[in-house]
């Protein structure tokens, strides 16, 4: 692209110089003896300038095309189609506005190009943002593909590395609670590959499990892996937040810090840990149950056990019961973003449990 642009601009410059040279009247040999060498120098300079300017223009075009390609990969076909129609409508409106505008004195001819650019962009941008509603108005979503039932339009969910490595996303998808399109950008896949190639055996296993989860999700839901990146950002979480804000996507994660940053920046977050905590059975103070004490607690005379769903149970006076099943009574429940903790005491009543 860069070389082609350089060649085109250089040739255009040379042709312009030749045309200018041919228009000169050089019948006088004395005059021609000075003009032709100067003309050759001008042609060389024009070629050099065209080559340099073509390089700058070509690089700009390459960057622009890459941005367009990344944007197209992260947007659905319906959004692109509606945006294109919006652009055509905007250009049509601009053409209608041209008739009264071009008659304005002094500024009429100067506002034509900005008018087409601004109005066309506004119509295309608005159409892209509201494309779901526009498609529903024309009844596109009422027609489903053969063999499938018509469904209302869903949401596109951006998946981060922590949610993939966690693996519970696969179980959520299988239950049908998350059946919309999932987006796993290339920079997330690269991070998974980096973890899978780690020298640490634990990290290597986690990374390989994440790649297997992504492969398994493809058989359950639509998974897209757009080749989009933000080279100016080094952190993967920062790239996810920027992509989510630019495209209006929600993020699925288990990362507590990413969850907080996303909420601060008004990005919708689906936290797998919060979902798991919400599904845990409610335990109220005064209730009794049995729990196996498996290790000592941090405080004096404390024991620690776990429920079947992984909830930590702290047993006051349970240190002496290590390895045994204790009948306990709930004293309080602590709910935190990282999980739920149940504080209990050993139940001395004979009918506990």
N, C-alpha and C positions, 0 to 999 in steps of 0.2 A: 504493500500500500504506500509506504513512504517513498520507495524508489519510483513507483509509477507516478505519484504526484509530482516528484521532482522533474521527471522527464516531460510530463505534460506542460508544467509551467515554464520550463526552460524552452521547449519548442514554441510555445505561444509567444514568449518574449522574442525569440529569434525571428519568427515570422513577422512580428510587429516591426522589428528593426529593419528587416529586409523590405517590408512594404514602405517604410519611411524612406529607406535608401533609394528605392526605385522611383519615388516621387520627386527626387532631387534632379535638377537639370544640370548635368555635368558635361556640357558640350566642350567647354574649354579644357584642353589637356592639362594645362598648368594647374588649374583648379582641381582637376580630377586626381592629379598626382598626390595632392595632399588629402583629398577627401576620402579616397579608398582605404588607405591605411587607418585613418581615423575611424572609418566605418567598421573595419575589421575589429578594432579595439572595442568599439561600442557593442558589437555582436558578442564578443567574448565576455564583456562585463554583464551584458543582459543575461547570457547563459549562466554565469556564475551566480548572479543575484537570484535568478529563477531556481537554480539548484538549491541554494540555501533557504529561500522562502518556501520552496516545495517540501524541504525536509521538515520545517516547522509545521506547515499546514498538514502534511501527511501524518505526523505524530499526533496532532490534534484530532484528525479524523479517526485514527486508530483508537485513541482513548474514547472518543465519542461512540464509535461502533461497539466497543466492548461494554460501555455503560448500557447502551440499548440492548445488547445481547443478554447481559445480566438481568436487566429489568424484565425482559420478555420471558426469561426462564422462570422467574418467580411469580409470574402472573398467569392466570388461567386463560384458556382460549376465549371464553365468554367475555372476560374483562378486556382483552385486547381487541376483540371484534367490536364491542360497544364503544370503546375509546376511539377506534378508527371511524366509526359512524359519527361519533360526536365531533371529531376533527372535520369531517366533510361538511357537517351542518354548520360548524363554526366558520369554515371558509365561505360557505354559501351566504351566511349572514354578513360576513365581511364584504363580500361582493355587492350585496344590496346596500350596505352602508357607504360603499365607495362612491356611488353616484352623488349624494349630497356633500360628501366630505371633500372630494377632489375639486369642487368649485370654490372652496374657501380661499381667499386671497393669501398669498405668501406661504402659508403653511400647508396648503392642500396637498401638494405633491410630496411633501416630506413625511406625512403621517400615514400614507397608504401602506407601506411595508410594516411599520409597527402595528397598525390596525389589524392586518391579517395575522400577524404573529400572536398578538395578545388575545384576540377573540378566538382564534383557532385553538390556542392552548387552553383557554378557560373552558371551552366546550368539551375538549378532549379530557381534561382533568376531571371536570364534574361528571361526565359520563362514566369514566373509569371508577370513580368513587361510589357512584350510585348504580353500578351495572346490575347488581342483583335485583334491585327494585325495577329497573327498566326491563330486564328480561322477564320478570314476573308479570309486568303490565302487558307484554305481548304474548304471554302464555307459554314461554319456552319451557319452564319448569313443570308444566303440566304434562309434558311428553317425556316418557322415559325410554331408555334403550330397550330393544326387544329382550324379553326374558327377565326384566327387572321391574320392580314396582316404582311408581313415581314417589319421590321423596322430596321434602322441602329442602331448600339449599342449606348446606351445613357450614361449618367453620373450618378454616385452615389453621392447623396448629403447628407451631414451630417447636421442635424437640431438641433439648440440649443434651450434652454428653452425660451428665449425671443421671438423667432419667433413663437413658439408654442402658448405661452400665448397671443401674439398679435392677432392671429387668422386669419390674412389676407392670410396666407399660404394656407388655405382651398379654398379661392376664386381664388388664383393664379392657384392651381391645377385644379379646375373645368374649368377654361378657356382653359386648355390644354398647357399653356406655361411651366409648370413644371410637366412632366409626367414620369420622370425617377424614379429609386428606391430611396426612402428616408430612411436614417438610423437614428434611435433614440436610442442611447445607453442606457443601463440600468442605468448608473449614472445620465443621464438626466431625466429618468422616476422617479428615486428616489428623485431628486430635485423637480420635479413637485408634487410628493406625499407629500413631506415635506411642500411645499407651501400650498397644499390643506388641510393639517392638522393644519395649522397655527391658532393661537388664534385670529388673526386679521381677521375680517369678509371680508374685501376687498381682502386681500391676499388669504384667503380661496376660495373666489369666482373665483379669477384669476387662482388658481391652478386647481380647478375643471373644469374650462373652458378649460385649457390646456389639461387635460386628455381626455375631450370630443372631442377636436380637433384631438388628435392622433387617437382615436377610429374612428372618421369620415373619416380620411384620408385613413384608411385601405380599405374602400369601393371604393376609387377613384384610388389609386396607390399602388404599392408594398411598404410596410413599414416593415423594419426589425428592431428588437430590440436586438442586440447582447449583450451578457453578458460579456462585456469587461470593464476593469477598470485599473487604474493606482494608486495603493495604496500609492505610494510615493508622489503623488500630491494631495493637498487638494482642490484646486480651480477647479470648474467645467470647467471654460473657459480654464484653462491650460490643462486639460484632453482632451477637444475637440481639441485644437491645436495640441497636441501630436498625437492623433488618426488620425487627418487629415493629418499630415506630414508623419506618418508611413504608412498610407494606400493610400496616394495620393488622398484624397477626398477634395471636396469643401464644404464650410460651408454656410448655410443659416441662417441669423441672422437679428435682428433689434438693436443689442447692438453696440453702437458707439465705445466703448473702445475695444470690441472684434474685431470689424472691423479693427481698426487701428493696433492692435497687430498682427492680421492675415496677413495683408498686409506687415508689417515689416518682418515677417517670411516667406514671399513668399507663403502664403496659399491663394488659390482662394476663394473669398468671394462674396456671393450674398446677398446684403443688401436690405431688403424689403422697407425700407424708401427711399433709392436711386431710386428704381424702381417706387415708388409712386410719387416722385418728378419729375422723368423723364416723367411720364404720365400726369402731370398737364399741362393745356393749357398755352402756352407762353403769357405773358403779357408784352407789351413794353411801355416805357415811352411815354406819350402823349395820350394813349388810355383812354377812359372814360367808366365807368360802374356805376351801382347802388349797394350800399352795406348798410346793416342795422347796425348802430352803437349800440353796446350792452353794452359797458363798457368804462370806462375812461382809457387813456393810461398812461405810466410812466412819460412822459414829460408834460410840461404845455400846456394846450389847445388841447391835443391829445384825439382822440377817437379810439376805436378798434372795428373792425368787422371781419367777416369771410366769405369766399366764400363757395360755396356748397361742394367743395372738402376738406375743412378744412384749406385752406391757410389763414394766418393772414393778415389782411389789417389794416395798421395804417393810420388814417385820421388826418392830420394837421388841427386844427380848428374845430374838430368834437366833442369836449367835450360838447358843447352847444346843440348838436343834439342827445343826448342819447335817445334811443328808437325810433328814426326816421330813415327813409331810405334816405341816402344822395347820391347825384350825385357827383362822385369824378373823379379826373384825376390822372393818374399814374405819379409819379415823379421819382421813382427809384425802383429797385427790388434787394433784397438781398437774395442770394442763399447760404445756409449753409448746412452742413451734417445733421443737425437736421430738416431741412425744408426750406421753402421759405417764405419770408416776403415781402409784397408789401407796399410801402410808397406812399401815395396819399395826395392830397389837395382837399378841397371842390371846386367843379366846379361851378363857378358863371354863366356860360353861360346858357341861357334858354333852349337850345336843348341838354343838356348833357344827356348821357345815350343812 
